[in-house]
Amino acid sequence: MSVLQHDRSDDYVAFCEGVRTLAEVDLLQYKRPDGAAHPVVRGPRGIRDLAEYLQLLRTDATSSTSSSTGRRSTSPSSGAPRAVEMLAEHILPVLAEAGRIRAWSAGCSYGAEAFTFAAVALTAVPGTRLRSAAPTSTRA
Amino acid sequence: MRRHGGRILAEDESTCTVYGMPRAIVEADLADAVLPRPALPAAIVDEAGIAA
């Protein structure tokens, strides 16, 4: 992996919009306030900038679409229930009845998954009391 | 996780929004089970030793 150049804000926004078109994942949530440096994006070796990386992702998506599975690996399955709903309706209430739930979010960066998990627990399980643990480095 | 006795369930590619992290687990041969999303809640509850 190599760090990709994206000195201009427009380049980063265009890359995020391209990824959103391909995968319905909004990387602009990682966009920092005006004037601050954008997040570092790492790409495969040989790819120099975000435009090249986006083109590679588009090529991958096209070839995957035409594969025997007939489904893009980056596309959400239309029939699959949303993960958050499953967590709220079928997992947390059942686990909570059995006692304390301990959750670990691996490599959660600024905490999106951990905070989402906590918010879902507060909503789905009445009487939830949250306790946070100190972040733990898994890098030996 | 493995070293500490944890079991690892990975979501099957067929229901993934982005098959990135699950793929890494599967390709590293670390998944105890690879399941489509609708099967995951029962599997998680089962792993916790709770009768669904």
N, CA and C atoms of all chains as a GROMACS GRO file, in nm:
protein
  576
    1MET      N    1   0.084  -0.119   0.000
    1MET     CA    2   0.000   0.000   0.000
    1MET      C    3   0.088   0.125   0.000
    2SER      N    4   0.038   0.229  -0.064
    2SER     CA    5   0.112   0.353  -0.067
    2SER      C    6   0.016   0.468  -0.040
    3VAL      N    7   0.071   0.576   0.014
    3VAL     CA    8  -0.012   0.694   0.042
    3VAL      C    9  -0.040   0.765  -0.090
    4LEU      N   10  -0.167   0.792  -0.116
    4LEU     CA   11  -0.207   0.854  -0.242
    4LEU      C   12  -0.212   1.006  -0.227
    5GLN      N   13  -0.168   1.073  -0.331
    5GLN     CA   14  -0.165   1.219  -0.330
    5GLN      C   15  -0.306   1.274  -0.352
    6HIS      N   16  -0.345   1.368  -0.272
    6HIS     CA   17  -0.471   1.438  -0.298
    6HIS      C   18  -0.463   1.574  -0.230
    7ASP      N   19  -0.384   1.660  -0.293
    7ASP     CA   20  -0.361   1.791  -0.236
    7ASP      C   21  -0.483   1.881  -0.245
    8ARG      N   22  -0.564   1.859  -0.348
    8ARG     CA   23  -0.678   1.947  -0.368
    8ARG      C   24  -0.803   1.887  -0.305
    9SER      N   25  -0.882   1.970  -0.243
    9SER     CA   26  -1.005   1.924  -0.180
    9SER      C   27  -1.098   1.860  -0.283
   10ASP      N   28  -1.101   1.919  -0.405
   10ASP     CA   29  -1.190   1.867  -0.509
   10ASP      C   30  -1.157   1.721  -0.540
   11ASP      N   31  -1.028   1.686  -0.540
   11ASP     CA   32  -0.988   1.550  -0.572
   11ASP      C   33  -1.046   1.453  -0.468
   12TYR      N   34  -1.038   1.493  -0.344
   12TYR     CA   35  -1.087   1.405  -0.237
   12TYR      C   36  -1.239   1.390  -0.244
   13VAL      N   37  -1.307   1.501  -0.268
   13VAL     CA   38  -1.454   1.496  -0.277
   13VAL      C   39  -1.496   1.411  -0.396
   14ALA      N   40  -1.428   1.427  -0.510
   14ALA     CA   41  -1.462   1.348  -0.628
   14ALA      C   42  -1.440   1.199  -0.602
   15PHE      N   43  -1.332   1.167  -0.532
   15PHE     CA   44  -1.305   1.027  -0.498
   15PHE      C   45  -1.416   0.972  -0.408
   16CYS      N   46  -1.455   1.049  -0.307
   16CYS     CA   47  -1.560   1.004  -0.215
   16CYS      C   48  -1.692   0.983  -0.288
   17GLU      N   49  -1.723   1.074  -0.378
   17GLU     CA   50  -1.849   1.060  -0.453
   17GLU      C   51  -1.845   0.938  -0.544
   18GLY      N   52  -1.729   0.911  -0.600
   18GLY     CA   53  -1.715   0.791  -0.683
   18GLY      C   54  -1.733   0.664  -0.603
   19VAL      N   55  -1.674   0.660  -0.485
   19VAL     CA   56  -1.687   0.542  -0.398
   19VAL      C   57  -1.833   0.525  -0.355
   20ARG      N   58  -1.898   0.638  -0.330
   20ARG     CA   59  -2.039   0.628  -0.288
   20ARG      C   60  -2.125   0.571  -0.400
   21THR      N   61  -2.095   0.608  -0.522
   21THR     CA   62  -2.168   0.553  -0.636
   21THR      C   63  -2.145   0.402  -0.648
   22LEU      N   64  -2.023   0.360  -0.622
   22LEU     CA   65  -1.989   0.219  -0.638
   22LEU      C   66  -2.039   0.133  -0.522
   23ALA      N   67  -2.022   0.185  -0.402
   23ALA     CA   68  -2.043   0.099  -0.285
   23ALA      C   69  -2.146   0.150  -0.186
   24GLU      N   70  -2.203   0.268  -0.213
   24GLU     CA   71  -2.299   0.327  -0.121
   24GLU      C   72  -2.240   0.347   0.018
   25VAL      N   73  -2.110   0.372   0.020
   25VAL     CA   74  -2.041   0.405   0.144
   25VAL      C   75  -1.997   0.550   0.134
   26ASP      N   76  -2.034   0.632   0.233
   26ASP     CA   77  -2.007   0.775   0.226
   26ASP      C   78  -1.879   0.810   0.300
   27LEU      N   79  -1.771   0.817   0.226
   27LEU     CA   80  -1.642   0.849   0.288
   27LEU      C   81  -1.632   0.996   0.325
   28LEU      N   82  -1.726   1.077   0.279
   28LEU     CA   83  -1.721   1.219   0.315
   28LEU      C   84  -1.744   1.240   0.464
   29GLN      N   85  -1.794   1.137   0.529
   29GLN     CA   86  -1.804   1.147   0.675
   29GLN      C   87  -1.667   1.165   0.737
   30TYR      N   88  -1.563   1.127   0.662
   30TYR     CA   89  -1.427   1.141   0.712
   30TYR      C   90  -1.364   1.274   0.671
   31LYS      N   91  -1.442   1.357   0.600
   31LYS     CA   92  -1.389   1.485   0.556
   31LYS      C   93  -1.373   1.577   0.676
   32ARG      N   94  -1.259   1.640   0.681
   32ARG     CA   95  -1.232   1.728   0.794
   32ARG      C   96  -1.273   1.871   0.761
   33PRO      N   97  -1.282   1.955   0.862
   33PRO     CA   98  -1.324   2.093   0.837
   33PRO      C   99  -1.232   2.162   0.736
   34ASP      N  100  -1.288   2.263   0.669
   34ASP     CA  101  -1.209   2.338   0.572
   34ASP      C  102  -1.079   2.386   0.636
   35GLY      N  103  -0.975   2.374   0.561
   35GLY     CA  104  -0.846   2.419   0.610
   35GLY      C  105  -0.764   2.310   0.674
   36ALA      N  106  -0.828   2.204   0.720
   36ALA     CA  107  -0.754   2.094   0.782
   36ALA      C  108  -0.717   1.992   0.674
   37ALA      N  109  -0.612   1.920   0.701
   37ALA     CA  110  -0.568   1.819   0.605
   37ALA      C  111  -0.673   1.709   0.594
   38HIS      N  112  -0.692   1.656   0.475
   38HIS     CA  113  -0.786   1.546   0.457
   38HIS      C  114  -0.722   1.417   0.508
   39PRO      N  115  -0.806   1.320   0.536
   39PRO     CA  116  -0.751   1.193   0.583
   39PRO      C  117  -0.656   1.133   0.480
   40VAL      N  118  -0.558   1.063   0.531
   40VAL     CA  119  -0.464   0.994   0.442
   40VAL      C  120  -0.535   0.875   0.379
   41VAL      N  121  -0.522   0.860   0.251
   41VAL     CA  122  -0.580   0.746   0.180
   41VAL      C  123  -0.466   0.661   0.127
   42ARG      N  124  -0.471   0.533   0.158
   42ARG     CA  125  -0.367   0.442   0.110
   42ARG      C  126  -0.425   0.354   0.000
   43GLY      N  127  -0.349   0.332  -0.102
   43GLY     CA  128  -0.395   0.250  -0.213
   43GLY      C  129  -0.292   0.146  -0.251
   44PRO      N  130  -0.327   0.061  -0.347
   44PRO     CA  131  -0.236  -0.046  -0.389
   44PRO      C  132  -0.108   0.012  -0.449
   45ARG      N  133  -0.003  -0.067  -0.448
   45ARG     CA  134   0.123  -0.025  -0.510
   45ARG      C  135   0.101   0.008  -0.656
   46GLY      N  136   0.168   0.111  -0.702
   46GLY     CA  137   0.158   0.147  -0.843
   46GLY      C  138   0.049   0.248  -0.872
   47ILE      N  139  -0.040   0.270  -0.777
   47ILE     CA  140  -0.145   0.370  -0.793
   47ILE      C  141  -0.096   0.499  -0.730
   48ARG      N  142  -0.099   0.608  -0.809
   48ARG     CA  143  -0.034   0.731  -0.764
   48ARG      C  144  -0.127   0.830  -0.696
   49ASP      N  145  -0.252   0.833  -0.741
   49ASP     CA  146  -0.341   0.935  -0.685
   49ASP      C  147  -0.485   0.883  -0.676
   50LEU      N  148  -0.570   0.966  -0.623
   50LEU     CA  149  -0.708   0.923  -0.600
   50LEU      C  150  -0.784   0.896  -0.729
   51ALA      N  151  -0.754   0.972  -0.833
   51ALA     CA  152  -0.824   0.950  -0.961
   51ALA      C  153  -0.791   0.811  -1.016
   52GLU      N  154  -0.664   0.774  -1.009
   52GLU     CA  155  -0.624   0.640  -1.056
   52GLU      C  156  -0.688   0.531  -0.970
   53TYR      N  157  -0.693   0.557  -0.841
   53TYR     CA  158  -0.750   0.456  -0.750
   53TYR      C  159  -0.900   0.437  -0.778
   54LEU      N  160  -0.969   0.548  -0.801
   54LEU     CA  161  -1.112   0.538  -0.831
   54LEU      C  162  -1.134   0.462  -0.962
   55GLN      N  163  -1.049   0.487  -1.060
   55GLN     CA  164  -1.062   0.415  -1.187
   55GLN      C  165  -1.042   0.265  -1.165
   56LEU      N  166  -0.945   0.231  -1.081
   56LEU     CA  167  -0.921   0.089  -1.051
   56LEU      C  168  -1.043   0.027  -0.982
   57LEU      N  169  -1.101   0.101  -0.888
   57LEU     CA  170  -1.220   0.049  -0.818
   57LEU      C  171  -1.336   0.028  -0.915
   58ARG      N  172  -1.350   0.122  -1.010
   58ARG     CA  173  -1.458   0.109  -1.110
   58ARG      C  174  -1.434  -0.014  -1.197
   59THR      N  175  -1.310  -0.036  -1.234
   59THR     CA  176  -1.277  -0.153  -1.316
   59THR      C  177  -1.306  -0.281  -1.240
   60ASP      N  178  -1.267  -0.283  -1.113
   60ASP     CA  179  -1.293  -0.402  -1.030
   60ASP      C  180  -1.443  -0.428  -1.020
   61ALA      N  181  -1.519  -0.321  -1.000
   61ALA     CA  182  -1.664  -0.337  -0.985
   61ALA      C  183  -1.726  -0.391  -1.113
   62THR      N  184  -1.678  -0.341  -1.227
   62THR     CA  185  -1.731  -0.387  -1.355
   62THR      C  186  -1.700  -0.533  -1.378
   63SER      N  187  -1.575  -0.573  -1.350
   63SER     CA  188  -1.538  -0.713  -1.372
   63SER      C  189  -1.610  -0.804  -1.275
   64SER      N  190  -1.632  -0.754  -1.154
   64SER     CA  191  -1.704  -0.836  -1.056
   64SER      C  192  -1.850  -0.852  -1.095
   65THR      N  193  -1.908  -0.746  -1.153
   65THR     CA  194  -2.048  -0.753  -1.195
   65THR      C  195  -2.068  -0.858  -1.303
   66SER      N  196  -1.968  -0.872  -1.389
   66SER     CA  197  -1.982  -0.966  -1.499
   66SER      C  198  -1.933  -1.106  -1.462
   67SER      N  199  -1.897  -1.126  -1.336
   67SER     CA  200  -1.852  -1.257  -1.293
   67SER      C  201  -1.970  -1.353  -1.282
   68SER      N  202  -1.940  -1.477  -1.254
   68SER     CA  203  -2.045  -1.579  -1.253
   68SER      C  204  -2.147  -1.556  -1.142
   69THR      N  205  -2.107  -1.484  -1.038
   69THR     CA  206  -2.202  -1.461  -0.929
   69THR      C  207  -2.308  -1.359  -0.969
   70GLY      N  208  -2.272  -1.274  -1.064
   70GLY     CA  209  -2.368  -1.176  -1.110
   70GLY      C  210  -2.393  -1.067  -1.007
   71ARG      N  211  -2.307  -1.054  -0.910
   71ARG     CA  212  -2.328  -0.953  -0.806
   71ARG      C  213  -2.196  -0.884  -0.778
   72ARG      N  214  -2.202  -0.750  -0.768
   72ARG     CA  215  -2.083  -0.676  -0.731
   72ARG      C  216  -2.050  -0.705  -0.585
   73SER      N  217  -1.922  -0.723  -0.557
   73SER     CA  218  -1.887  -0.749  -0.418
   73SER      C  219  -1.908  -0.625  -0.332
   74THR      N  220  -1.911  -0.508  -0.395
   74THR     CA  221  -1.926  -0.386  -0.316
   74THR      C  222  -2.071  -0.340  -0.310
   75SER      N  223  -2.161  -0.414  -0.368
   75SER     CA  224  -2.299  -0.370  -0.370
   75SER      C  225  -2.378  -0.434  -0.257
   76PRO      N  226  -2.461  -0.356  -0.190
   76PRO     CA  227  -2.541  -0.417  -0.085
   76PRO      C  228  -2.642  -0.514  -0.143
   77SER      N  229  -2.670  -0.618  -0.069
   77SER     CA  230  -2.770  -0.714  -0.114
   77SER      C  231  -2.907  -0.657  -0.084
   78SER      N  232  -2.990  -0.646  -0.185
   78SER     CA  233  -3.117  -0.578  -0.168
   78SER      C  234  -3.208  -0.650  -0.069
   79GLY      N  235  -3.192  -0.784  -0.058
   79GLY     CA  236  -3.280  -0.858   0.029
   79GLY      C  237  -3.230  -0.872   0.171
   80ALA      N  238  -3.108  -0.831   0.196
   80ALA     CA  239  -3.050  -0.852   0.330
   80ALA      C  240  -3.100  -0.746   0.427
   81PRO      N  241  -3.137  -0.787   0.547
   81PRO     CA  242  -3.177  -0.687   0.646
   81PRO      C  243  -3.058  -0.602   0.686
   82ARG      N  244  -3.085  -0.482   0.729
   82ARG     CA  245  -2.976  -0.394   0.771
   82ARG      C  246  -2.915  -0.445   0.901
   83ALA      N  247  -2.783  -0.433   0.907
   83ALA     CA  248  -2.712  -0.487   1.022
   83ALA      C  249  -2.756  -0.422   1.152
   84VAL      N  250  -2.779  -0.290   1.149
   84VAL     CA  251  -2.819  -0.220   1.271
   84VAL      C  252  -2.955  -0.270   1.321
   85GLU      N  253  -3.045  -0.294   1.226
   85GLU     CA  254  -3.176  -0.344   1.267
   85GLU      C  255  -3.166  -0.483   1.327
   86MET      N  256  -3.082  -0.566   1.270
   86MET     CA  257  -3.065  -0.700   1.325
   86MET      C  258  -3.006  -0.694   1.464
   87LEU      N  259  -2.911  -0.604   1.481
   87LEU     CA  260  -2.849  -0.587   1.612
   87LEU      C  261  -2.954  -0.546   1.715
   88ALA      N  262  -3.039  -0.451   1.677
   88ALA     CA  263  -3.138  -0.397   1.770
   88ALA      C  264  -3.251  -0.495   1.798
   89GLU      N  265  -3.290  -0.571   1.696
   89GLU     CA  266  -3.411  -0.653   1.711
   89GLU      C  267  -3.383  -0.797   1.752
   90HIS      N  268  -3.270  -0.851   1.706
   90HIS     CA  269  -3.250  -0.994   1.724
   90HIS      C  270  -3.126  -1.034   1.805
   91ILE      N  271  -3.037  -0.940   1.828
   91ILE     CA  272  -2.913  -0.979   1.897
   91ILE      C  273  -2.907  -0.918   2.037
   92LEU      N  274  -2.906  -0.786   2.045
   92LEU     CA  275  -2.886  -0.723   2.176
   92LEU      C  276  -2.994  -0.758   2.279
   93PRO      N  277  -3.124  -0.756   2.243
   93PRO     CA  278  -3.225  -0.790   2.345
   93PRO      C  279  -3.206  -0.932   2.400
   94VAL      N  280  -3.169  -1.025   2.314
   94VAL     CA  281  -3.150  -1.163   2.359
   94VAL      C  282  -3.027  -1.175   2.448
   95LEU      N  283  -2.918  -1.113   2.407
   95LEU     CA  284  -2.796  -1.119   2.488
   95LEU      C  285  -2.815  -1.048   2.621
   96ALA      N  286  -2.888  -0.937   2.618
   96ALA     CA  287  -2.907  -0.859   2.741
   96ALA      C  288  -2.985  -0.939   2.846
   97GLU      N  289  -3.076  -1.022   2.801
   97GLU     CA  290  -3.153  -1.102   2.897
   97GLU      C  291  -3.064  -1.198   2.973
   98ALA      N  292  -2.954  -1.236   2.911
   98ALA     CA  293  -2.863  -1.332   2.974
   98ALA      C  294  -2.759  -1.264   3.062
   99GLY      N  295  -2.752  -1.131   3.058
   99GLY     CA  296  -2.657  -1.062   3.144
   99GLY      C  297  -2.582  -0.954   3.072
  100ARG      N  298  -2.464  -0.926   3.122
  100ARG     CA  299  -2.385  -0.816   3.070
  100ARG      C  300  -2.333  -0.847   2.930
  101ILE      N  301  -2.333  -0.746   2.845
  101ILE     CA  302  -2.278  -0.760   2.710
  101ILE      C  303  -2.145  -0.686   2.706
  102ARG      N  304  -2.044  -0.755   2.658
  102ARG     CA  305  -1.916  -0.688   2.637
  102ARG      C  306  -1.890  -0.684   2.488
  103ALA      N  307  -1.859  -0.567   2.437
  103ALA     CA  308  -1.836  -0.553   2.293
  103ALA      C  309  -1.698  -0.492   2.270
  104TRP      N  310  -1.635  -0.536   2.166
  104TRP     CA  311  -1.503  -0.485   2.129
  104TRP      C  312  -1.506  -0.444   1.984
  105SER      N  313  -1.468  -0.323   1.956
  105SER     CA  314  -1.464  -0.276   1.819
  105SER      C  315  -1.319  -0.269   1.773
  106ALA      N  316  -1.289  -0.349   1.673
  106ALA     CA  317  -1.149  -0.359   1.627
  106ALA      C  318  -1.117  -0.246   1.530
  107GLY      N  319  -1.009  -0.174   1.557
  107GLY     CA  320  -0.963  -0.071   1.465
  107GLY      C  321  -1.071   0.030   1.432
  108CYS      N  322  -1.137   0.085   1.533
  108CYS     CA  323  -1.257   0.166   1.506
  108CYS      C  324  -1.227   0.312   1.479
  109SER      N  325  -1.100   0.346   1.462
  109SER     CA  326  -1.063   0.482   1.423
  109SER      C  327  -1.120   0.584   1.520
  110TYR      N  328  -1.209   0.671   1.472
  110TYR     CA  329  -1.261   0.777   1.560
  110TYR      C  330  -1.381   0.729   1.642
  111GLY      N  331  -1.418   0.603   1.630
  111GLY     CA  332  -1.517   0.546   1.719
  111GLY      C  333  -1.656   0.530   1.663
  112ALA      N  334  -1.670   0.540   1.531
  112ALA     CA  335  -1.805   0.534   1.473
  112ALA      C  336  -1.878   0.405   1.512
  113GLU      N  337  -1.812   0.293   1.499
  113GLU     CA  338  -1.880   0.166   1.528
  113GLU      C  339  -1.913   0.154   1.678
  114ALA      N  340  -1.818   0.194   1.760
  114ALA     CA  341  -1.841   0.183   1.904
  114ALA      C  342  -1.956   0.272   1.950
  115PHE      N  343  -1.960   0.394   1.898
  115PHE     CA  344  -2.068   0.485   1.936
  115PHE      C  345  -2.202   0.439   1.880
  116THR      N  346  -2.200   0.386   1.758
  116THR     CA  347  -2.324   0.333   1.701
  116THR      C  348  -2.375   0.217   1.783
  117PHE      N  349  -2.284   0.128   1.821
  117PHE     CA  350  -2.323   0.013   1.904
  117PHE      C  351  -2.387   0.062   2.034
  118ALA      N  352  -2.324   0.160   2.096
  118ALA     CA  353  -2.376   0.212   2.223
  118ALA      C  354  -2.514   0.275   2.203
  119ALA      N  355  -2.530   0.351   2.095
  119ALA     CA  356  -2.659   0.416   2.070
  119ALA      C  357  -2.768   0.312   2.044
  120VAL      N  358  -2.734   0.208   1.969
  120VAL     CA  359  -2.832   0.103   1.942
  120VAL      C  360  -2.870   0.030   2.071
  121ALA      N  361  -2.771   0.005   2.154
  121ALA     CA  362  -2.798  -0.064   2.281
  121ALA      C  363  -2.890   0.020   2.369
  122LEU      N  364  -2.865   0.150   2.376
  122LEU     CA  365  -2.949   0.237   2.458
  122LEU      C  366  -3.093   0.238   2.408
  123THR      N  367  -3.110   0.227   2.277
  123THR     CA  368  -3.244   0.229   2.218
  123THR      C  369  -3.312   0.094   2.229
  124ALA      N  370  -3.237  -0.011   2.205
  124ALA     CA  371  -3.298  -0.144   2.192
  124ALA      C  372  -3.318  -0.214   2.326
  125VAL      N  373  -3.237  -0.180   2.424
  125VAL     CA  374  -3.244  -0.250   2.552
  125VAL      C  375  -3.273  -0.149   2.664
  126PRO      N  376  -3.397  -0.145   2.710
  126PRO     CA  377  -3.432  -0.051   2.818
  126PRO      C  378  -3.344  -0.075   2.941
  127GLY      N  379  -3.304   0.033   3.002
  127GLY     CA  380  -3.223   0.021   3.123
  127GLY      C  381  -3.076  -0.003   3.098
  128THR      N  382  -3.035   0.011   2.975
  128THR     CA  383  -2.893  -0.009   2.944
  128THR      C  384  -2.806   0.090   3.021
  129ARG      N  385  -2.702   0.037   3.080
  129ARG     CA  386  -2.600   0.123   3.142
  129ARG      C  387  -2.470   0.097   3.069
  130LEU      N  388  -2.410   0.202   3.019
  130LEU     CA  389  -2.288   0.186   2.940
  130LEU      C  390  -2.165   0.208   3.026
  131ARG      N  391  -2.067   0.128   2.999
  131ARG     CA  392  -1.936   0.147   3.061
  131ARG      C  393  -1.832   0.136   2.952
  132SER      N  394  -1.749   0.236   2.937
  132SER     CA  395  -1.648   0.227   2.832
  132SER      C  396  -1.516   0.181   2.892
  133ALA      N  397  -1.443   0.109   2.812
  133ALA     CA  398  -1.311   0.064   2.855
  133ALA      C  399  -1.207   0.147   2.780
  134ALA      N  400  -1.089   0.154   2.835
  134ALA     CA  401  -0.983   0.229   2.768
  134ALA      C  402  -0.946   0.163   2.637
  135PRO      N  403  -0.918   0.242   2.535
  135PRO     CA  404  -0.873   0.183   2.410
  135PRO      C  405  -0.750   0.097   2.433
  136THR      N  406  -0.747  -0.013   2.363
  136THR     CA  407  -0.636  -0.106   2.378
  136THR      C  408  -0.562  -0.121   2.247
  137SER      N  409  -0.435  -0.104   2.250
  137SER     CA  410  -0.357  -0.125   2.129
  137SER      C  411  -0.334  -0.273   2.108
  138THR      N  412  -0.358  -0.317   1.986
  138THR     CA  413  -0.333  -0.457   1.954
  138THR      C  414  -0.202  -0.472   1.877
  139ARG      N  415  -0.133  -0.360   1.863
  139ARG     CA  416  -0.006  -0.366   1.791
  139ARG      C  417   0.106  -0.401   1.888
  140ALA      N  418   0.162  -0.515   1.868
  140ALA     CA  419   0.267  -0.560   1.961
  140ALA      C  420   0.397  -0.488   1.932
  141MET      N  421  -0.771  -1.252   1.862
  141MET     CA  422  -0.895  -1.311   1.916
  141MET      C  423  -0.878  -1.462   1.932
  142ARG      N  424  -0.820  -1.523   1.831
  142ARG     CA  425  -0.799  -1.668   1.837
  142ARG      C  426  -0.712  -1.707   1.956
  143ARG      N  427  -0.605  -1.631   1.973
  143ARG     CA  428  -0.511  -1.664   2.081
  143ARG      C  429  -0.578  -1.656   2.217
  144HIS      N  430  -0.681  -1.573   2.228
  144HIS     CA  431  -0.750  -1.556   2.355
  144HIS      C  432  -0.878  -1.639   2.363
  145GLY      N  433  -0.894  -1.733   2.271
  145GLY     CA  434  -1.006  -1.826   2.279
  145GLY      C  435  -1.133  -1.778   2.214
  146GLY      N  436  -1.126  -1.668   2.142
  146GLY     CA  437  -1.246  -1.618   2.076
  146GLY      C  438  -1.280  -1.696   1.951
  147ARG      N  439  -1.408  -1.694   1.916
  147ARG     CA  440  -1.451  -1.755   1.791
  147ARG      C  441  -1.494  -1.644   1.695
  148ILE      N  442  -1.472  -1.666   1.569
  148ILE     CA  443  -1.488  -1.559   1.470
  148ILE      C  444  -1.592  -1.599   1.366
  149LEU      N  445  -1.696  -1.517   1.354
  149LEU     CA  446  -1.797  -1.535   1.251
  149LEU      C  447  -1.776  -1.428   1.145
  150ALA      N  448  -1.772  -1.468   1.021
  150ALA     CA  449  -1.755  -1.371   0.912
  150ALA      C  450  -1.880  -1.370   0.826
  151GLU      N  451  -1.914  -1.250   0.778
  151GLU     CA  452  -2.031  -1.241   0.690
  151GLU      C  453  -1.995  -1.287   0.550
  152ASP      N  454  -2.085  -1.365   0.492
  152ASP     CA  455  -2.064  -1.416   0.357
  152ASP      C  456  -2.070  -1.303   0.255
  153GLU      N  457  -1.993  -1.318   0.151
  153GLU     CA  458  -1.986  -1.214   0.048
  153GLU      C  459  -2.124  -1.182  -0.012
  154SER      N  460  -2.211  -1.283  -0.016
  154SER     CA  461  -2.340  -1.265  -0.083
  154SER      C  462  -2.426  -1.157  -0.020
  155THR      N  463  -2.404  -1.126   0.108
  155THR     CA  464  -2.486  -1.024   0.174
  155THR      C  465  -2.406  -0.904   0.220
  156CYS      N  466  -2.276  -0.903   0.191
  156CYS     CA  467  -2.192  -0.792   0.238
  156CYS      C  468  -2.217  -0.665   0.158
  157THR      N  469  -2.215  -0.552   0.227
  157THR     CA  470  -2.214  -0.423   0.160
  157THR      C  471  -2.076  -0.400   0.099
  158VAL      N  472  -1.974  -0.423   0.178
  158VAL     CA  473  -1.836  -0.418   0.129
  158VAL      C  474  -1.765  -0.543   0.180
  159TYR      N  475  -1.723  -0.627   0.088
  159TYR     CA  476  -1.658  -0.752   0.128
  159TYR      C  477  -1.508  -0.728   0.142
  160GLY      N  478  -1.472  -0.652   0.242
  160GLY     CA  479  -1.331  -0.620   0.264
  160GLY      C  480  -1.278  -0.690   0.388
  161MET      N  481  -1.330  -0.649   0.503
  161MET     CA  482  -1.283  -0.710   0.628
  161MET      C  483  -1.318  -0.858   0.636
  162PRO      N  484  -1.442  -0.898   0.599
  162PRO     CA  485  -1.470  -1.042   0.603
  162PRO      C  486  -1.377  -1.121   0.511
  163ARG      N  487  -1.348  -1.065   0.394
  163ARG     CA  488  -1.259  -1.135   0.302
  163ARG      C  489  -1.121  -1.158   0.366
  164ALA      N  490  -1.072  -1.056   0.436
  164ALA     CA  491  -0.941  -1.070   0.500
  164ALA      C  492  -0.942  -1.183   0.602
  165ILE      N  493  -1.051  -1.194   0.677
  165ILE     CA  494  -1.063  -1.300   0.777
  165ILE      C  495  -1.069  -1.437   0.709
  166VAL      N  496  -1.151  -1.445   0.606
  166VAL     CA  497  -1.169  -1.574   0.536
  166VAL      C  498  -1.039  -1.617   0.471
  167GLU      N  499  -0.973  -1.523   0.403
  167GLU     CA  500  -0.850  -1.558   0.332
  167GLU      C  501  -0.736  -1.592   0.428
  168ALA      N  502  -0.743  -1.541   0.549
  168ALA     CA  503  -0.643  -1.576   0.650
  168ALA      C  504  -0.680  -1.705   0.722
  169ASP      N  505  -0.789  -1.767   0.678
  169ASP     CA  506  -0.836  -1.892   0.737
  169ASP      C  507  -0.863  -1.879   0.887
  170LEU      N  508  -0.920  -1.765   0.926
  170LEU     CA  509  -0.946  -1.740   1.067
  170LEU      C  510  -1.095  -1.750   1.103
  171ALA      N  511  -1.179  -1.771   1.004
  171ALA     CA  512  -1.324  -1.773   1.033
  171ALA      C  513  -1.367  -1.911   1.082
  172ASP      N  514  -1.437  -1.914   1.194
  172ASP     CA  515  -1.496  -2.040   1.240
  172ASP      C  516  -1.621  -2.071   1.159
  173ALA      N  517  -1.687  -1.967   1.109
  173ALA     CA  518  -1.805  -1.987   1.024
  173ALA      C  519  -1.819  -1.866   0.933
  174VAL      N  520  -1.866  -1.890   0.813
  174VAL     CA  521  -1.894  -1.783   0.718
  174VAL      C  522  -2.042  -1.792   0.685
  175LEU      N  523  -2.117  -1.689   0.723
  175LEU     CA  524  -2.263  -1.697   0.716
  175LEU      C  525  -2.322  -1.574   0.648
  176PRO      N  526  -2.432  -1.592   0.575
  176PRO     CA  527  -2.502  -1.474   0.521
  176PRO      C  528  -2.563  -1.394   0.635
  177ARG      N  529  -2.587  -1.267   0.612
  177ARG     CA  530  -2.630  -1.178   0.720
  177ARG      C  531  -2.753  -1.228   0.795
  178PRO      N  532  -2.856  -1.279   0.728
  178PRO     CA  533  -2.974  -1.322   0.804
  178PRO      C  534  -2.946  -1.435   0.904
  179ALA      N  535  -2.837  -1.508   0.883
  179ALA     CA  536  -2.806  -1.620   0.973
  179ALA      C  537  -2.720  -1.577   1.090
  180LEU      N  538  -2.670  -1.456   1.088
  180LEU     CA  539  -2.575  -1.414   1.191
  180LEU      C  540  -2.636  -1.397   1.331
  181PRO      N  541  -2.755  -1.336   1.344
  181PRO     CA  542  -2.807  -1.320   1.480
  181PRO      C  543  -2.819  -1.451   1.556
  182ALA      N  544  -2.877  -1.553   1.494
  182ALA     CA  545  -2.892  -1.682   1.562
  182ALA      C  546  -2.757  -1.742   1.595
  183ALA      N  547  -2.661  -1.724   1.505
  183ALA     CA  548  -2.528  -1.779   1.529
  183ALA      C  549  -2.460  -1.709   1.646
  184ILE      N  550  -2.476  -1.577   1.652
  184ILE     CA  551  -2.414  -1.502   1.763
  184ILE      C  552  -2.476  -1.542   1.896
  185VAL      N  553  -2.608  -1.551   1.896
  185VAL     CA  554  -2.678  -1.592   2.019
  185VAL      C  555  -2.636  -1.733   2.058
  186ASP      N  556  -2.623  -1.820   1.960
  186ASP     CA  557  -2.581  -1.958   1.986
  186ASP      C  558  -2.439  -1.961   2.043
  187GLU      N  559  -2.351  -1.879   1.986
  187GLU     CA  560  -2.213  -1.875   2.035
  187GLU      C  561  -2.209  -1.827   2.180
  188ALA      N  562  -2.304  -1.743   2.216
  188ALA     CA  563  -2.307  -1.692   2.353
  188ALA      C  564  -2.367  -1.794   2.450
  189GLY      N  565  -2.407  -1.908   2.395
  189GLY     CA  566  -2.460  -2.014   2.481
  189GLY      C  567  -2.602  -1.991   2.524
  190ILE      N  568  -2.676  -1.914   2.445
  190ILE     CA  569  -2.814  -1.883   2.479
  190ILE      C  570  -2.905  -1.953   2.379
  191ALA      N  571  -3.006  -2.020   2.431
  191ALA     CA  572  -3.103  -2.084   2.342
  191ALA      C  573  -3.190  -1.978   2.279
  192ALA      N  574  -3.194  -1.975   2.147
  192ALA     CA  575  -3.273  -1.873   2.078
  192ALA      C  576  -3.421  -1.902   2.094
   0.00000   0.00000   0.00000
